[in-house]
Amino acid sequence: MLKNYSIYRKACNFIEFIKNKQGAILLPFVMFLPVFIGLLFLFFEISQYLQKKAKLSDAIEQATLALTVENNSNNPNDSQRAKNTALVTYYANAYLPSDVFSIPEIDIITRATHLEYRAATTLSYAPKFLAKNFIPNIDKNISVTDNAIARKNLFVAPTEETDVVFVADYSSSMEEKFRGDLSNKSKIDYLREIFERLNNTILKNSNTNTIGFVPFSWGTKIIIGDKQHSNTYCHFPFASKKNSSIDEQIRAHNATSKPMAINHAPIQKIIESNIDFDETIKSITDRYKEINIDIKDITYNSICLKGSDAYVLKSDYHSKELIDNIIAMKPYGATLVSSGILVGNNIFKKSDNNKLMIILSDGEDTYLEINVSKRLIEKGMCEKVKANDIKMVFIGIGYKPGSIDCKDCVGKGNYFEAHNAHELETDLRQALGVTEAREVGHNMPKD
């Protein structure tokens, strides 16, 4: 009887609680609280999903662009296929390092005017908020699949016979990376790879003859003679002032100074102060006595590539040996772009074909009191070189020239800035006269 009465009292109290509306807000809140919590977790999970999908999309697009550089055929061998797979996986891991990916699917399709590169991969990750403790049916990883397409225009060879001289900055800064590059490769590493690929395609064309390669730092290095008897010189293609004694001044400096690998200022000052700028400009179309200093008298590694095995290469015809030598060279030293340009100009003096000089540099000139290159350009160096029927192309590698107006020097249509390896190869291809090749690769709309 007491038990029934107790139940009756509780029921009456509950009915009274409802009638008095004391639980009108609390009761629905208690009933819907789990729903609100579930929706909150769902919102966070969807947000994480969208973030991962966006990063995966960026990664796969960059990976397909990289494939356009690494592949020149629609039928790669086993080694190249493995490299392609590793490349796509590398980009995916770079964007989402803590997640797991499937083996990427890669297809290279030949079209009439271009190669099409397709890549797809699937990301798998454990749900962070909707764990199985909250929703029993969600106990598996979430999968996100994305794909991308990029294209590279097919090579169309130049139709006229052209002699090419590469004038390349081999200063120490070429050992640095492109800004924002995720790989461990330096600018010179990419340049070597690009030269090798160009050698297998464009430079094999019978109408394109690589007749010279001019690496420069603060000055150039030349070897005169044959393999049995040769002399190596620190070479500046400038006219010196009358009655100047550069060799004697350098030897006098060496006799009173301790050799230092870094402080090249004294030698640099001697060279700067002995250049006859007006005579140098007048002599661009003629032969003249240049500044040659025995490399043994140069005690500073940053001048004339003293600390490098690089030197000026000349060839009467294109040969694979020339490209192999280019690839093996190591950069070292400061920068003096005009020294490379005028050496390139001199190589062309025996050429009767179309002439193309491609200048590659990654930084401003080094100077003390006289900006040699700037002064020569202001006095008309570029116009004199072009008057020799030489087409000049300038490619800034990872930088925009400031003190020197390189765009005005070579002409607006022959000036490029490459801020990554893809742009560098693109610009080199266009400079070499490859039609339909402004872009090495670019993304296309997804299927």
C-alpha positions as a printed Julia matrix, in Angstrom:
447×3 Matrix{Float64}:
   0.0    0.0     0.0
   2.82   2.42    0.91
   4.7    1.46   -2.24
   1.71   2.25   -4.46
   1.21   5.51   -2.65
   4.83   6.48   -3.27
   4.48   5.82   -6.99
   1.25   7.79   -7.04
   2.91  10.79   -5.35
   5.8   10.8    -7.84
   3.39  10.72  -10.76
   1.4   13.58   -9.28
   4.55  15.62   -8.74
   5.65  15.06  -12.35
   2.21  16.08  -13.66
   2.27  19.15  -11.44
   5.82  19.95  -12.73
   4.53  19.86  -16.31
   1.4   21.88  -15.51
   3.49  24.59  -13.83
   5.74  24.7   -16.99
   8.85  24.52  -14.82
  10.4   21.99  -17.29
   9.17  23.54  -20.52
  12.74  24.52  -21.53
  14.88  22.06  -19.62
  13.17  18.89  -20.81
  13.5   19.52  -24.58
  17.09  20.65  -24.03
  17.94  17.4   -22.26
  16.19  15.39  -24.97
  17.97  17.15  -27.9
  21.41  17.6   -26.3
  22.81  14.37  -27.84
  21.56  15.53  -31.25
  23.32  18.88  -30.88
  26.55  17.18  -29.84
  26.3   14.8   -32.78
  25.78  17.66  -35.24
  28.77  19.52  -33.77
  31.04  16.51  -34.23
  29.67  16.03  -37.75
  30.47  19.68  -38.58
  34.07  19.28  -37.42
  34.45  16.03  -39.37
  33.11  17.6   -42.57
  35.45  20.55  -42.09
  38.44  18.22  -41.75
  37.31  16.28  -44.83
  37.1   19.43  -46.95
  40.52  20.61  -45.8
  42.14  17.31  -46.67
  40.39  17.17  -50.04
  41.61  20.69  -50.91
  45.2   19.82  -49.97
  45.02  16.55  -51.91
  43.74  18.44  -54.95
  46.67  20.88  -54.76
  49.15  18.04  -54.32
  47.91  16.0   -57.27
  47.89  19.06  -59.54
  51.5   19.85  -58.67
  52.41  16.2   -59.14
  51.01  16.1   -62.68
  52.96  19.24  -63.54
  56.1   17.5   -62.28
  55.29  14.51  -64.49
  55.33  16.76  -67.57
  58.93  17.65  -66.78
  60.09  14.13  -65.94
  58.57  12.4   -68.99
  59.02  13.06  -72.7
  57.32   9.88  -73.89
  53.95   8.21  -73.46
  55.68   4.87  -72.94
  58.06   5.13  -69.96
  60.21   2.14  -69.04
  59.94   0.3   -65.73
  62.47   2.55  -64.06
  60.66   5.71  -65.15
  57.27   4.29  -64.11
  58.64   3.63  -60.63
  60.05   7.15  -60.57
  56.66   8.57  -61.62
  54.89   6.67  -58.85
  57.4    7.89  -56.28
  57.04  11.45  -57.57
  53.25  11.57  -57.16
  53.49   9.94  -53.73
  56.17  12.46  -52.72
  53.92  15.42  -53.52
  50.97  13.83  -51.7
  53.08  13.23  -48.59
  54.49  16.76  -48.78
  51.0   18.27  -48.55
  49.55  15.68  -46.12
  52.49  14.12  -44.27
  50.5   12.26  -41.61
  48.1   10.42  -43.94
  48.19   7.19  -45.95
  47.8    7.05  -49.74
  47.05   4.36  -52.27
  49.47   3.56  -55.09
  48.78   6.34  -57.61
  47.28   5.57  -61.0
  49.23   7.31  -63.78
  48.43   7.47  -67.49
  50.33   9.31  -70.23
  48.29   9.75  -73.4
  49.55  11.04  -76.75
  47.34  13.56  -78.51
  47.87  15.19  -81.89
  49.65  18.25  -80.5
  50.49  17.38  -76.91
  51.08  14.73  -74.28
  48.4   14.39  -71.6
  49.4   13.34  -68.09
  46.72  11.91  -65.78
  47.24  10.98  -62.15
  44.88   9.88  -59.37
  45.36   8.72  -55.82
  43.23   7.96  -52.75
  43.79   9.31  -49.27
  42.74   7.21  -46.29
  42.46   8.58  -42.76
  40.76   7.74  -39.47
  37.82   9.97  -38.45
  38.92  12.32  -35.73
  35.57  13.36  -34.26
  33.02  10.74  -35.32
  34.71   7.89  -33.53
  32.9    4.59  -33.09
  32.25   5.49  -29.46
  29.78   8.14  -30.66
  28.25   6.46  -33.7
  28.58   2.65  -33.66
  28.44   2.18  -37.45
  31.42   4.47  -38.14
  34.39   2.24  -37.44
  36.35   2.46  -40.74
  38.74   4.97  -42.29
  37.43   7.74  -44.52
  38.65   7.72  -48.15
  39.17  10.78  -50.35
  40.02  10.36  -54.05
  41.24  13.09  -56.37
  42.77  13.32  -59.83
  44.4   15.88  -62.08
  45.34  16.31  -65.72
  48.27  18.25  -67.15
  49.49  18.65  -70.71
  52.8   19.34  -72.42
  52.94  20.52  -75.99
  54.95  18.35  -78.34
  58.31  19.53  -79.6
  58.36  21.25  -82.97
  61.93  21.79  -84.12
  63.25  25.1   -85.45
  63.22  25.17  -89.24
  66.35  27.3   -89.78
  69.91  26.39  -88.88
  70.88  28.17  -85.68
  74.12  28.32  -83.69
  73.53  28.54  -79.95
  75.79  29.75  -77.16
  74.68  29.34  -73.54
  75.99  31.98  -71.12
  75.3   30.65  -67.63
  75.76  32.07  -64.15
  77.96  29.61  -62.24
  78.28  31.69  -59.08
  77.88  30.07  -55.67
  74.24  31.15  -55.34
  73.31  28.6   -58.02
  73.83  25.97  -55.31
  70.8   27.41  -53.47
  67.2   26.24  -53.89
  64.31  27.96  -55.61
  62.21  29.82  -53.05
  59.39  27.57  -51.86
  60.8   24.44  -53.5
  60.02  21.33  -51.44
  62.77  19.13  -52.86
  66.43  19.0   -51.91
  67.54  20.1   -55.38
  69.41  23.33  -56.05
  68.98  25.6   -59.05
  72.1   24.13  -60.65
  70.73  20.59  -60.14
  67.59  21.51  -62.05
  69.6   23.26  -64.76
  71.74  20.14  -65.27
  68.64  17.96  -65.58
  67.07  20.36  -68.06
  70.21  20.48  -70.2
  70.24  16.69  -70.31
  66.6   16.54  -71.4
  67.12  19.25  -73.99
  70.11  17.35  -75.3
  67.89  14.32  -75.87
  65.29  16.33  -77.8
  65.79  19.87  -79.07
  69.58  19.96  -79.18
  69.64  16.77  -81.26
  67.83  18.58  -84.03
  70.12  19.03  -87.04
  69.16  22.71  -87.29
  70.3   23.5   -83.74
  74.07  23.62  -83.17
  75.41  24.21  -79.67
  78.75  25.86  -80.44
  79.6   27.19  -77.01
  78.92  27.16  -73.3
  80.17  30.08  -71.19
  80.0   29.58  -67.42
  80.86  32.76  -65.56
  81.36  33.94  -62.01
  83.26  37.22  -61.52
  85.03  36.68  -64.83
  85.47  33.53  -66.9
  88.08  30.81  -67.23
  89.62  29.74  -70.54
  92.06  26.98  -71.44
  94.39  27.64  -74.37
  96.27  24.78  -76.02
  95.71  21.05  -76.36
  95.49  18.23  -73.85
  99.27  17.8   -73.75
 100.23  21.48  -73.55
  97.73  24.0   -72.23
  97.55  27.11  -70.1
  94.6   28.22  -67.98
  93.72  31.9   -67.7
  91.41  34.12  -65.71
  89.74  35.79  -68.68
  87.98  39.15  -68.94
  86.75  40.06  -72.46
  87.38  43.75  -71.81
  89.87  46.21  -73.25
  92.35  47.44  -70.67
  93.54  51.0   -70.27
  96.7   51.96  -72.11
  99.92  51.31  -70.21
  97.99  49.4   -67.54
  99.9   46.63  -65.81
  97.2   44.39  -64.37
  99.47  41.36  -64.06
 102.12  43.33  -62.19
  99.55  44.89  -59.85
  98.09  41.48  -59.02
 101.52  39.95  -58.4
 102.43  42.89  -56.17
  99.23  42.37  -54.21
  99.93  38.65  -53.88
 103.44  39.35  -52.6
 102.15  41.47  -49.74
  98.93  39.64  -48.86
  98.01  36.28  -47.46
  95.84  34.14  -49.77
  92.2   34.25  -48.71
  89.45  32.14  -50.28
  86.64  34.62  -49.66
  87.89  38.24  -49.69
  88.33  38.86  -53.39
  87.93  42.64  -53.13
  91.58  43.67  -53.82
  91.82  41.74  -57.1
  88.33  42.88  -58.08
  89.31  46.51  -57.49
  92.42  46.14  -59.66
  90.37  44.73  -62.55
  87.6   47.35  -62.25
  90.01  50.26  -62.24
  91.89  49.06  -65.34
  88.95  48.54  -67.73
  88.7   50.94  -70.67
  84.92  50.97  -71.08
  84.76  53.07  -74.25
  87.38  50.95  -76.02
  85.59  47.79  -74.91
  82.36  48.98  -76.54
  84.15  49.99  -79.75
  85.88  46.62  -79.95
  82.78  44.4   -79.64
  82.54  44.05  -83.42
  86.31  43.52  -83.84
  89.12  41.53  -82.31
  91.06  43.23  -79.57
  93.54  42.48  -76.84
  91.64  41.07  -73.89
  92.59  40.72  -70.24
  94.13  37.31  -69.56
  95.71  36.59  -66.18
  97.46  33.34  -65.37
  95.04  31.45  -63.14
  97.93  30.67  -60.78
  98.15  34.38  -59.96
  94.5   34.43  -58.87
  94.54  33.54  -55.18
  90.8   34.01  -54.59
  88.46  31.16  -55.46
  85.48  33.41  -56.19
  87.15  35.1   -59.18
  87.16  33.5   -62.64
  85.78  30.2   -61.29
  89.13  29.52  -59.6
  87.33  27.34  -57.06
  85.45  25.41  -59.76
  86.23  22.98  -62.56
  84.07  25.04  -64.94
  85.59  26.77  -67.95
  84.54  28.11  -71.36
  83.66  25.35  -73.84
  83.66  25.82  -77.59
  82.68  23.37  -80.32
  82.44  23.7   -84.1
  79.53  21.27  -84.05
  77.06  19.93  -81.54
  78.38  16.99  -79.55
  77.13  15.02  -76.59
  80.56  15.44  -74.98
  79.94  19.18  -74.73
  76.66  18.67  -72.85
  78.25  16.03  -70.6
  80.96  18.51  -69.64
  78.34  21.16  -68.9
  76.43  18.81  -66.61
  79.55  17.92  -64.62
  80.63  21.51  -63.9
  80.38  22.92  -60.37
  79.45  26.57  -59.64
  81.58  28.76  -57.4
  82.22  32.46  -56.96
  80.75  35.93  -57.41
  78.83  37.35  -60.41
  79.8   39.5   -63.42
  77.29  38.87  -66.21
  78.94  41.12  -68.82
  82.07  38.94  -68.76
  79.97  36.0   -69.91
  78.02  37.98  -72.52
  81.11  39.32  -74.27
  82.83  35.9   -74.3
  79.67  34.53  -75.93
  79.79  37.35  -78.46
  83.36  36.42  -79.4
  82.46  32.75  -79.95
  79.93  33.81  -82.58
  82.47  35.71  -84.67
  83.16  32.66  -86.85
  79.47  31.79  -87.31
  77.51  32.46  -90.51
  74.25  30.86  -89.32
  71.49  32.4   -87.24
  72.95  33.24  -83.85
  71.24  32.76  -80.49
  72.77  33.7   -77.13
  70.85  32.45  -74.08
  71.9   34.18  -70.85
  70.97  32.57  -67.53
  71.62  34.35  -64.23
  70.27  34.08  -60.69
  71.45  37.31  -59.09
  72.82  40.81  -59.27
  76.43  41.55  -60.18
  79.05  41.8   -57.45
  81.0   45.05  -57.47
  82.97  47.42  -55.23
  83.16  50.9   -56.73
  82.26  50.31  -60.38
  79.25  48.29  -61.56
  81.0   46.99  -64.67
  78.01  45.38  -66.38
  75.71  48.33  -65.73
  78.23  50.79  -67.13
  78.82  48.69  -70.26
  75.07  48.35  -70.86
  74.58  52.09  -70.44
  77.33  52.66  -73.01
  75.57  50.43  -75.56
  77.02  46.94  -75.07
  73.74  45.15  -75.83
  73.11  47.15  -79.01
  76.64  46.39  -80.22
  76.21  42.66  -79.58
  72.85  42.6   -81.38
  74.45  44.51  -84.27
  76.48  41.33  -84.85
  73.16  39.65  -85.79
  72.98  37.89  -82.43
  69.59  37.31  -80.84
  69.95  37.71  -77.08
  67.63  36.02  -74.58
  67.83  36.59  -70.82
  66.33  34.22  -68.23
  66.38  35.34  -64.59
  66.58  32.22  -62.43
  64.6   32.83  -59.26
  65.08  36.6   -59.21
  64.09  39.86  -60.88
  67.03  42.05  -61.97
  67.13  45.4   -60.21
  70.21  47.5   -60.9
  70.53  46.37  -64.53
  67.67  46.68  -67.04
  68.04  43.26  -68.66
  64.64  43.55  -70.34
  65.74  46.63  -72.24
  69.07  44.97  -73.05
  67.68  41.88  -74.8
  64.22  43.16  -75.78
  60.87  42.69  -74.05
  59.95  39.52  -75.95
  63.29  37.9   -75.12
  63.19  38.45  -71.37
  61.93  35.79  -68.93
  61.79  35.18  -65.19
  61.8   31.57  -64.01
  60.79  31.09  -60.38
  60.76  27.28  -60.42
  62.15  24.39  -62.46
  59.04  24.12  -64.66
  59.25  27.76  -65.72
  63.0   27.45  -66.32
  62.55  24.58  -68.77
  59.59  26.32  -70.39
  61.59  29.48  -71.0
  64.6   27.59  -72.32
  62.42  25.71  -74.77
  60.85  28.89  -76.04
  64.24  30.57  -76.29
  65.44  27.7   -78.47
  62.62  28.36  -80.92
  60.29  25.53  -79.99
  56.83  26.44  -81.21
  53.78  25.8   -79.05
  55.98  25.37  -76.01
  55.55  28.45  -73.83
  54.46  26.14  -71.05
  56.28  22.92  -70.27
  53.12  21.77  -68.55
  49.86  23.23  -67.35
  46.83  21.82  -65.62
  43.6   21.1   -67.48
  40.01  20.89  -66.19
  39.38  17.61  -64.39
  37.09  14.95  -65.8
